[in-house]
Each structure stands twice: as C-alpha cells, then as structure tokens.
Amino acid sequence: MFEKIITDFFMLCVYILQVIGGTPGEYGFGYYLANIIIFVILQPALILLFFILWRKEKKKNQK
C-alpha cells in the first residue's frame, strides 16, 4: 500500500517535470532541461539565498 503511494507520487512528480519541460509523457530535452533548472540552478540558489538571509538576521540580532 505505502509502496503504491510512493510510486504514484513519484510518477506525478515526473509528469510535472515533463510538463515543465514541454513534452508530457516523454523524456526529451525539455525534461532534462527542467531537471537542470530545478536541481542544479534553482535549489542551490535558494539554499544560498536562505543561508545569506539567515546570516544577515543572525548578525542583526547580535547587535
């Protein structure tokens, strides 16, 4: 039961990536591009942004 839920959720995520990439139902260039944008560019950028904001707030609260 739990395995089916996980599999269905994973397939939904794959479908969303395919839609973002421009070719639903296919693993084409758009799918790979969507993966690169999300996991290589966007996610690290958000991590860096939140780290910088956290450090800024930490400095502000120390004063």
Secondary structure, 3 states (H helix, E strand, C coil): CHHHHHHHHHHHHHHHHHHHHCCCCCCCHHHHHHHHHHHHHHHHHHHHHHHHHHHHHHHHHHC
